[in-house]
């Protein structure tokens, strides 16, 4: 039975060694539909953000170096009703401030799973 689900992740890694965070992975033998995506910059600086889908080891960017101001949030349009297949991974990354360990963005993803 299909259900609505929400996923969130804190993202941020040093620019010298990027490490994208997996926000959501579609379960094996399932299909999901993205119903919403909101990102929020929780740092004190305007920083770039990457959001992408990894399909079979290939990354497909929905946003690359998207700059969002400090304390601002943005709803990313254009990905609603996007169908994700089995084992597709929804990922995001952003640089940390001065290479520190503090995450700089929160990513909120809503999906309709098992459709």
N, C-alpha and C positions, 0 to 999 in steps of 0.2 A: 504494500500500500504506500502510495506517495505521501510524503510529509514535507512541511516547510521546516527549514533549519537555519540557524544563524551561527556563523563562525567569526571569531575575532582573533587577531594576532598583533603583538607588538613587534615592530620591525626596526632594524637598524644594525649595521655592521660597519667596521672600519673600511674606508675606501681602499686601503691598501690590501685588504683581503675580504672582498665581498662574500657574504653568506646569506643568500635569500632565505626567507622564512616561508615555509609551506603553510598557507592559510587553510587549505582544504584539498583533499584528494578524493575523487569520486571512487566509491567502492567498486571492487571488481564485479563485472557483469551487470552494472547499473548504469543509468543515465541520469544526469541532473541538469536543471535549468537555472541559470543565474537570474535572480529577481531583483537584486540591488547590490550596489557597491559604494561604500562611503569610506573615505580616508581622512584622517585628522593628523595634522602636524602638532605634536605635543612638545616641541622644542621651542626655544626662544629665537630661532633663526629660520630664514627662508631656505629650504633645502629641496633637492630633487628626490623624486620617488619613481621607482620602476614597479610596474604591475604586469605580470605575464602568466600565460598558461604554458605548462610544459607537457607536450604530447610526444610520447615515445622518445624522449631525450632531446627534442627540438623545442626551443623557446619561442613563443609567439607573443610579442609585446602588445598590450592594450594601452599602456602609457610608458613612455621612456623619458626619463629626466623631467618629469612633470614637476614644476616648481609650485609649492604651496607655502604661503606665508606662515609665520609663527602663530600658533594658537588657532589657525584656521582649519576648517573642514571643507571637503568638496565631495559632492556626489558625482561619481563618474558615470556619465550617461553613455549610451551606445552599446553597453554590454548586457542590458536587460534582455531577457529571453534568449541569451546565448546558451546553446546546448553543449554540455560537457560530456564526453564519453568515458567509459570505464577506465580507471587508472589515470585520467588526466589530473594534473596537479595545478592548483591556483597558487601562485607565489608572489611575493613582494619583497622589495629591499630598498633601503635608503641609507645614505651615509650617516654615521654618528658624528657628533660635534667633536672636532679635534681628535678623532680616532678613539674617543672614549667608549665606555661600555654601555652608555645609556641609550635605550631605544628612542627613536625620534618620531615614529609614526604609529598610529593605531589603524588597522585595516578591519572593516566590518563587511562581511560578505553574507548575503542571504541567498539561499538556494531552495529549489523545490526538488527534493531528492527522490530517486527511484520512480521516475516517470516512464 
